[in-house]
Amino acid sequence: IRIASTDNLRMSSVTLSYLVPASWLRQVHISDAMISFQVTNLFLIADSAWRGRDPEQSASANASLPKTFTLNLNLTF
């Protein structure tokens, strides 16, 4: 029987946003602009007995959740 602690530390989502100053946008006739960058499933720290697998996934799952990177640009004219 394999017994491993399911205690873990996960960074599930991080978002950085930047609101572009209106003074920069006047020349191109844009009233608002926001740029944001989001990362999901950035890292997981778990017991080494899990051997890279995710303790929150089912026993039959062999891989952890994939990292996802998203870049957004929101413009208001």
Biopython code that builds the backbone (N, CA, C, O; Angstrom):
import numpy as np
from Bio.PDB.StructureBuilder import StructureBuilder

atoms = [
    (1, "ILE", "N", (0.856, -1.179, 0.000)),
    (1, "ILE", "CA", (0.000, 0.000, 0.000)),
    (1, "ILE", "C", (0.892, 1.228, 0.000)),
    (1, "ILE", "O", (1.821, 1.342, 0.799)),
    (2, "ARG", "N", (0.592, 2.141, -0.908)),
    (2, "ARG", "CA", (1.350, 3.390, -0.974)),
    (2, "ARG", "C", (0.550, 4.462, -0.253)),
    (2, "ARG", "O", (-0.628, 4.670, -0.543)),
    (3, "ILE", "N", (1.181, 5.127, 0.670)),
    (3, "ILE", "CA", (0.543, 6.213, 1.402)),
    (3, "ILE", "C", (1.400, 7.459, 1.222)),
    (3, "ILE", "O", (2.603, 7.437, 1.480)),
    (4, "ALA", "N", (0.772, 8.545, 0.777)),
    (4, "ALA", "CA", (1.480, 9.812, 0.578)),
    (4, "ALA", "C", (0.587, 10.943, 1.062)),
    (4, "ALA", "O", (-0.633, 10.896, 0.905)),
    (5, "SER", "N", (1.192, 11.936, 1.641)),
    (5, "SER", "CA", (0.458, 13.104, 2.114)),
    (5, "SER", "C", (-0.118, 13.871, 0.926)),
    (5, "SER", "O", (0.551, 14.050, -0.092)),
    (6, "THR", "N", (-1.356, 14.318, 1.064)),
    (6, "THR", "CA", (-1.961, 15.120, 0.000)),
    (6, "THR", "C", (-1.848, 16.608, 0.288)),
    (6, "THR", "O", (-2.444, 17.422, -0.417)),
    (7, "ASP", "N", (-1.083, 16.975, 1.323)),
    (7, "ASP", "CA", (-0.828, 18.389, 1.587)),
    (7, "ASP", "C", (-0.052, 18.964, 0.405)),
    (7, "ASP", "O", (0.927, 18.370, -0.047)),
    (8, "ASN", "N", (-0.487, 20.113, -0.091)),
    (8, "ASN", "CA", (0.218, 20.707, -1.210)),
    (8, "ASN", "C", (0.013, 22.215, -1.217)),
    (8, "ASN", "O", (-0.893, 22.743, -0.572)),
    (9, "LEU", "N", (0.862, 22.881, -1.950)),
    (9, "LEU", "CA", (0.771, 24.321, -2.155)),
    (9, "LEU", "C", (0.687, 24.542, -3.658)),
    (9, "LEU", "O", (1.561, 24.109, -4.408)),
    (10, "ARG", "N", (-0.380, 25.225, -4.096)),
    (10, "ARG", "CA", (-0.607, 25.421, -5.528)),
    (10, "ARG", "C", (-0.815, 26.913, -5.808)),
    (10, "ARG", "O", (-1.546, 27.594, -5.088)),
    (11, "MET", "N", (-0.170, 27.402, -6.851)),
    (11, "MET", "CA", (-0.455, 28.747, -7.355)),
    (11, "MET", "C", (-1.373, 28.526, -8.542)),
    (11, "MET", "O", (-0.911, 28.224, -9.643)),
    (12, "SER", "N", (-2.681, 28.678, -8.321)),
    (12, "SER", "CA", (-3.632, 28.316, -9.362)),
    (12, "SER", "C", (-3.866, 29.424, -10.375)),
    (12, "SER", "O", (-4.145, 29.136, -11.539)),
    (13, "SER", "N", (-3.761, 30.694, -9.963)),
    (13, "SER", "CA", (-4.014, 31.768, -10.922)),
    (13, "SER", "C", (-3.327, 33.059, -10.477)),
    (13, "SER", "O", (-3.386, 33.445, -9.309)),
    (14, "VAL", "N", (-2.682, 33.708, -11.427)),
    (14, "VAL", "CA", (-2.044, 35.013, -11.199)),
    (14, "VAL", "C", (-2.391, 35.900, -12.390)),
    (14, "VAL", "O", (-2.252, 35.489, -13.542)),
    (15, "THR", "N", (-2.847, 37.128, -12.103)),
    (15, "THR", "CA", (-3.174, 38.068, -13.167)),
    (15, "THR", "C", (-2.486, 39.398, -12.901)),
    (15, "THR", "O", (-2.556, 39.932, -11.795)),
    (16, "LEU", "N", (-1.824, 39.924, -13.914)),
    (16, "LEU", "CA", (-1.221, 41.252, -13.866)),
    (16, "LEU", "C", (-1.922, 42.111, -14.910)),
    (16, "LEU", "O", (-2.042, 41.718, -16.071)),
    (17, "SER", "N", (-2.383, 43.283, -14.492)),
    (17, "SER", "CA", (-3.087, 44.177, -15.412)),
    (17, "SER", "C", (-2.454, 45.554, -15.394)),
    (17, "SER", "O", (-1.938, 46.005, -14.371)),
    (18, "TYR", "N", (-2.502, 46.216, -16.542)),
    (18, "TYR", "CA", (-1.968, 47.569, -16.666)),
    (18, "TYR", "C", (-2.979, 48.412, -17.428)),
    (18, "TYR", "O", (-3.353, 48.082, -18.553)),
    (19, "LEU", "N", (-3.416, 49.489, -16.816)),
    (19, "LEU", "CA", (-4.318, 50.436, -17.463)),
    (19, "LEU", "C", (-3.461, 51.528, -18.097)),
    (19, "LEU", "O", (-2.774, 52.271, -17.397)),
    (20, "VAL", "N", (-3.504, 51.619, -19.406)),
    (20, "VAL", "CA", (-2.683, 52.575, -20.145)),
    (20, "VAL", "C", (-3.218, 53.988, -19.882)),
    (20, "VAL", "O", (-4.422, 54.221, -19.999)),
    (21, "PRO", "N", (-2.337, 54.930, -19.529)),
    (21, "PRO", "CA", (-2.786, 56.301, -19.268)),
    (21, "PRO", "C", (-3.481, 56.925, -20.480)),
    (21, "PRO", "O", (-3.049, 56.746, -21.619)),
    (22, "ALA", "N", (-4.559, 57.655, -20.217)),
    (22, "ALA", "CA", (-5.361, 58.275, -21.289)),
    (22, "ALA", "C", (-4.530, 59.251, -22.112)),
    (22, "ALA", "O", (-4.772, 59.401, -23.310)),
    (23, "SER", "N", (-3.559, 59.915, -21.498)),
    (23, "SER", "CA", (-2.735, 60.877, -22.237)),
    (23, "SER", "C", (-1.940, 60.200, -23.359)),
    (23, "SER", "O", (-1.623, 60.848, -24.357)),
    (24, "TRP", "N", (-1.618, 58.931, -23.217)),
    (24, "TRP", "CA", (-0.892, 58.195, -24.255)),
    (24, "TRP", "C", (-1.813, 57.806, -25.404)),
    (24, "TRP", "O", (-1.352, 57.556, -26.517)),
    (25, "LEU", "N", (-3.124, 57.755, -25.132)),
    (25, "LEU", "CA", (-4.066, 57.213, -26.110)),
    (25, "LEU", "C", (-4.777, 58.267, -26.954)),
    (25, "LEU", "O", (-5.372, 57.937, -27.980)),
    (26, "ARG", "N", (-4.723, 59.505, -26.542)),
    (26, "ARG", "CA", (-5.451, 60.570, -27.250)),
    (26, "ARG", "C", (-5.052, 60.683, -28.717)),
    (26, "ARG", "O", (-5.905, 60.910, -29.575)),
    (27, "GLN", "N", (-3.782, 60.529, -29.007)),
    (27, "GLN", "CA", (-3.289, 60.684, -30.377)),
    (27, "GLN", "C", (-3.867, 59.644, -31.336)),
    (27, "GLN", "O", (-3.996, 59.911, -32.531)),
    (28, "VAL", "N", (-4.215, 58.466, -30.825)),
    (28, "VAL", "CA", (-4.742, 57.399, -31.687)),
    (28, "VAL", "C", (-6.256, 57.220, -31.511)),
    (28, "VAL", "O", (-6.817, 56.218, -31.954)),
    (29, "HIS", "N", (-6.917, 58.194, -30.862)),
    (29, "HIS", "CA", (-8.371, 58.233, -30.690)),
    (29, "HIS", "C", (-8.935, 56.989, -29.986)),
    (29, "HIS", "O", (-9.961, 56.440, -30.386)),
    (30, "ILE", "N", (-8.238, 56.567, -28.938)),
    (30, "ILE", "CA", (-8.708, 55.469, -28.084)),
    (30, "ILE", "C", (-8.982, 56.071, -26.711)),
    (30, "ILE", "O", (-8.154, 56.809, -26.177)),
    (31, "SER", "N", (-10.149, 55.755, -26.134)),
    (31, "SER", "CA", (-10.483, 56.362, -24.836)),
    (31, "SER", "C", (-9.931, 55.560, -23.655)),
    (31, "SER", "O", (-9.547, 56.152, -22.646)),
    (32, "ASP", "N", (-9.882, 54.230, -23.754)),
    (32, "ASP", "CA", (-9.334, 53.378, -22.692)),
    (32, "ASP", "C", (-8.592, 52.206, -23.306)),
    (32, "ASP", "O", (-8.937, 51.721, -24.384)),
    (33, "ALA", "N", (-7.559, 51.761, -22.589)),
    (33, "ALA", "CA", (-6.839, 50.558, -23.001)),
    (33, "ALA", "C", (-6.290, 49.866, -21.757)),
    (33, "ALA", "O", (-5.711, 50.497, -20.873)),
    (34, "MET", "N", (-6.489, 48.562, -21.716)),
    (34, "MET", "CA", (-5.953, 47.768, -20.619)),
    (34, "MET", "C", (-5.294, 46.522, -21.185)),
    (34, "MET", "O", (-5.842, 45.855, -22.063)),
    (35, "ILE", "N", (-4.116, 46.221, -20.671)),
    (35, "ILE", "CA", (-3.384, 45.027, -21.062)),
    (35, "ILE", "C", (-3.298, 44.146, -19.820)),
    (35, "ILE", "O", (-2.953, 44.627, -18.741)),
    (36, "SER", "N", (-3.608, 42.867, -19.966)),
    (36, "SER", "CA", (-3.492, 41.957, -18.830)),
    (36, "SER", "C", (-2.861, 40.643, -19.265)),
    (36, "SER", "O", (-3.001, 40.205, -20.407)),
    (37, "PHE", "N", (-2.169, 40.037, -18.326)),
    (37, "PHE", "CA", (-1.481, 38.771, -18.535)),
    (37, "PHE", "C", (-1.884, 37.845, -17.402)),
    (37, "PHE", "O", (-1.772, 38.212, -16.232)),
    (38, "GLN", "N", (-2.353, 36.643, -17.736)),
    (38, "GLN", "CA", (-2.799, 35.700, -16.717)),
    (38, "GLN", "C", (-2.103, 34.362, -16.903)),
    (38, "GLN", "O", (-1.915, 33.894, -18.026)),
    (39, "VAL", "N", (-1.722, 33.752, -15.781)),
    (39, "VAL", "CA", (-1.137, 32.415, -15.778)),
    (39, "VAL", "C", (-1.975, 31.552, -14.847)),
    (39, "VAL", "O", (-2.255, 31.950, -13.716)),
    (40, "THR", "N", (-2.376, 30.378, -15.312)),
    (40, "THR", "CA", (-3.076, 29.429, -14.446)),
    (40, "THR", "C", (-2.209, 28.192, -14.267)),
    (40, "THR", "O", (-1.454, 27.809, -15.161)),
    (41, "ASN", "N", (-2.329, 27.574, -13.096)),
    (41, "ASN", "CA", (-1.554, 26.373, -12.734)),
    (41, "ASN", "C", (-0.051, 26.630, -12.842)),
    (41, "ASN", "O", (0.685, 25.855, -13.451)),
    (42, "LEU", "N", (0.380, 27.725, -12.242)),
    (42, "LEU", "CA", (1.780, 28.131, -12.352)),
    (42, "LEU", "C", (2.727, 27.134, -11.702)),
    (42, "LEU", "O", (3.733, 26.758, -12.304)),
    (43, "PHE", "N", (2.419, 26.696, -10.472)),
    (43, "PHE", "CA", (3.273, 25.678, -9.848)),
    (43, "PHE", "C", (2.505, 24.904, -8.796)),
    (43, "PHE", "O", (1.452, 25.333, -8.323)),
    (44, "LEU", "N", (3.056, 23.754, -8.440)),
    (44, "LEU", "CA", (2.503, 22.879, -7.411)),
    (44, "LEU", "C", (3.665, 22.320, -6.608)),
    (44, "LEU", "O", (4.608, 21.762, -7.168)),
    (45, "ILE", "N", (3.590, 22.472, -5.307)),
    (45, "ILE", "CA", (4.589, 21.874, -4.413)),
    (45, "ILE", "C", (3.865, 20.789, -3.630)),
    (45, "ILE", "O", (2.924, 21.072, -2.889)),
    (46, "ALA", "N", (4.308, 19.538, -3.799)),
    (46, "ALA", "CA", (3.667, 18.401, -3.143)),
    (46, "ALA", "C", (4.736, 17.415, -2.671)),
    (46, "ALA", "O", (5.912, 17.546, -3.009)),
    (47, "ASP", "N", (4.317, 16.454, -1.905)),
    (47, "ASP", "CA", (5.198, 15.396, -1.405)),
    (47, "ASP", "C", (5.878, 14.702, -2.575)),
    (47, "ASP", "O", (5.239, 14.455, -3.598)),
    (48, "SER", "N", (7.156, 14.385, -2.447)),
    (48, "SER", "CA", (7.911, 13.749, -3.536)),
    (48, "SER", "C", (7.370, 12.364, -3.889)),
    (48, "SER", "O", (7.651, 11.859, -4.976)),
    (49, "ALA", "N", (6.608, 11.744, -3.005)),
    (49, "ALA", "CA", (6.028, 10.434, -3.293)),
    (49, "ALA", "C", (5.028, 10.490, -4.448)),
    (49, "ALA", "O", (4.702, 9.457, -5.031)),
    (50, "TRP", "N", (4.545, 11.676, -4.780)),
    (50, "TRP", "CA", (3.603, 11.824, -5.895)),
    (50, "TRP", "C", (4.301, 11.767, -7.242)),
    (50, "TRP", "O", (3.633, 11.598, -8.262)),
    (51, "ARG", "N", (5.597, 11.899, -7.284)),
    (51, "ARG", "CA", (6.416, 11.765, -8.507)),
    (51, "ARG", "C", (5.908, 12.599, -9.673)),
    (51, "ARG", "O", (5.775, 12.101, -10.791)),
    (52, "GLY", "N", (5.622, 13.882, -9.403)),
    (52, "GLY", "CA", (5.201, 14.794, -10.459)),
    (52, "GLY", "C", (3.725, 14.772, -10.772)),
    (52, "GLY", "O", (3.252, 15.595, -11.556)),
    (53, "ARG", "N", (2.982, 13.849, -10.178)),
    (53, "ARG", "CA", (1.533, 13.795, -10.416)),
    (53, "ARG", "C", (0.828, 14.763, -9.474)),
    (53, "ARG", "O", (1.389, 15.194, -8.466)),
    (54, "ASP", "N", (-0.390, 15.090, -9.815)),
    (54, "ASP", "CA", (-1.186, 16.058, -9.061)),
    (54, "ASP", "C", (-2.013, 15.329, -8.000)),
    (54, "ASP", "O", (-2.818, 14.465, -8.349)),
    (55, "PRO", "N", (-1.838, 15.653, -6.708)),
    (55, "PRO", "CA", (-2.603, 14.970, -5.667)),
    (55, "PRO", "C", (-4.100, 15.247, -5.719)),
    (55, "PRO", "O", (-4.875, 14.524, -5.093)),
    (56, "GLU", "N", (-4.527, 16.277, -6.452)),
    (56, "GLU", "CA", (-5.947, 16.592, -6.551)),
    (56, "GLU", "C", (-6.619, 15.923, -7.753)),
    (56, "GLU", "O", (-7.838, 16.008, -7.904)),
    (57, "GLN", "N", (-5.846, 15.268, -8.597)),
    (57, "GLN", "CA", (-6.397, 14.548, -9.752)),
    (57, "GLN", "C", (-6.742, 13.118, -9.341)),
    (57, "GLN", "O", (-6.308, 12.650, -8.290)),
    (58, "SER", "N", (-7.513, 12.437, -10.160)),
    (58, "SER", "CA", (-7.871, 11.053, -9.852)),
    (58, "SER", "C", (-6.634, 10.164, -9.918)),
    (58, "SER", "O", (-5.616, 10.529, -10.507)),
    (59, "ALA", "N", (-6.741, 9.014, -9.315)),
    (59, "ALA", "CA", (-5.603, 8.085, -9.251)),
    (59, "ALA", "C", (-5.162, 7.617, -10.631)),
    (59, "ALA", "O", (-3.995, 7.275, -10.820)),
    (60, "SER", "N", (-6.073, 7.596, -11.596)),
    (60, "SER", "CA", (-5.719, 7.127, -12.935)),
    (60, "SER", "C", (-5.039, 8.199, -13.790)),
    (60, "SER", "O", (-4.472, 7.887, -14.837)),
    (61, "ALA", "N", (-5.092, 9.466, -13.346)),
    (61, "ALA", "CA", (-4.459, 10.549, -14.114)),
    (61, "ALA", "C", (-2.947, 10.523, -13.877)),
    (61, "ALA", "O", (-2.491, 10.504, -12.733)),
    (62, "ASN", "N", (-2.183, 10.523, -14.955)),
    (62, "ASN", "CA", (-0.724, 10.446, -14.840)),
    (62, "ASN", "C", (-0.038, 11.790, -14.950)),
    (62, "ASN", "O", (1.163, 11.887, -14.697)),
    (63, "ALA", "N", (-0.765, 12.827, -15.320)),
    (63, "ALA", "CA", (-0.146, 14.127, -15.543)),
    (63, "ALA", "C", (-0.822, 15.186, -14.671)),
    (63, "ALA", "O", (-1.968, 15.021, -14.253)),
    (64, "SER", "N", (-0.110, 16.254, -14.407)),
    (64, "SER", "CA", (-0.696, 17.365, -13.669)),
    (64, "SER", "C", (-1.418, 18.293, -14.645)),
    (64, "SER", "O", (-1.323, 18.126, -15.861)),
    (65, "LEU", "N", (-2.128, 19.256, -14.107)),
    (65, "LEU", "CA", (-2.845, 20.212, -14.951)),
    (65, "LEU", "C", (-1.848, 21.062, -15.741)),
    (65, "LEU", "O", (-0.818, 21.458, -15.196)),
    (66, "PRO", "N", (-2.131, 21.345, -17.002)),
    (66, "PRO", "CA", (-1.187, 22.121, -17.813)),
    (66, "PRO", "C", (-1.181, 23.599, -17.419)),
    (66, "PRO", "O", (-2.190, 24.136, -16.962)),
    (67, "LYS", "N", (-0.042, 24.237, -17.601)),
    (67, "LYS", "CA", (0.049, 25.685, -17.406)),
    (67, "LYS", "C", (-0.621, 26.361, -18.593)),
    (67, "LYS", "O", (-0.504, 25.912, -19.733)),
    (68, "THR", "N", (-1.331, 27.455, -18.298)),
    (68, "THR", "CA", (-2.002, 28.197, -19.353)),
    (68, "THR", "C", (-1.601, 29.659, -19.251)),
    (68, "THR", "O", (-1.673, 30.246, -18.171)),
    (69, "PHE", "N", (-1.182, 30.249, -20.351)),
    (69, "PHE", "CA", (-0.783, 31.650, -20.396)),
    (69, "PHE", "C", (-1.764, 32.400, -21.292)),
    (69, "PHE", "O", (-2.041, 31.970, -22.412)),
    (70, "THR", "N", (-2.289, 33.525, -20.795)),
    (70, "THR", "CA", (-3.262, 34.306, -21.558)),
    (70, "THR", "C", (-2.855, 35.772, -21.564)),
    (70, "THR", "O", (-2.536, 36.332, -20.515)),
    (71, "LEU", "N", (-2.865, 36.395, -22.732)),
    (71, "LEU", "CA", (-2.594, 37.817, -22.876)),
    (71, "LEU", "C", (-3.841, 38.470, -23.433)),
    (71, "LEU", "O", (-4.350, 38.057, -24.475)),
    (72, "ASN", "N", (-4.342, 39.500, -22.738)),
    (72, "ASN", "CA", (-5.562, 40.198, -23.164)),
    (72, "ASN", "C", (-5.264, 41.665, -23.444)),
    (72, "ASN", "O", (-4.456, 42.299, -22.765)),
    (73, "LEU", "N", (-5.927, 42.175, -24.446)),
    (73, "LEU", "CA", (-5.856, 43.588, -24.782)),
    (73, "LEU", "C", (-7.301, 44.079, -24.916)),
    (73, "LEU", "O", (-8.048, 43.601, -25.770)),
    (74, "ASN", "N", (-7.687, 45.032, -24.074)),
    (74, "ASN", "CA", (-9.044, 45.561, -24.092)),
    (74, "ASN", "C", (-8.977, 47.028, -24.483)),
    (74, "ASN", "O", (-8.394, 47.841, -23.766)),
    (75, "LEU", "N", (-9.584, 47.371, -25.636)),
    (75, "LEU", "CA", (-9.575, 48.733, -26.145)),
    (75, "LEU", "C", (-10.989, 49.280, -26.184)),
    (75, "LEU", "O", (-11.926, 48.574, -26.555)),
    (76, "THR", "N", (-11.143, 50.555, -25.796)),
    (76, "THR", "CA", (-12.417, 51.259, -25.910)),
    (76, "THR", "C", (-12.204, 52.461, -26.810)),
    (76, "THR", "O", (-11.357, 53.312, -26.539)),
    (77, "PHE", "N", (-12.986, 52.525, -27.893)),
    (77, "PHE", "CA", (-12.856, 53.624, -28.851)),
    (77, "PHE", "C", (-13.864, 54.710, -28.566)),
    (77, "PHE", "O", (-13.903, 55.717, -29.273)),
]
sb = StructureBuilder()
sb.init_structure("model")
sb.init_model(0)
sb.init_chain("A")
sb.init_seg("    ")
for serial, (resi, resn, name, xyz) in enumerate(atoms, 1):
    if name == "N":
        sb.init_residue(resn, " ", resi, " ")
    sb.init_atom(name, np.array(xyz, "f"), 0.0, 1.0, " ", f" {name:<3s}", serial, name[0])
structure = sb.get_structure()
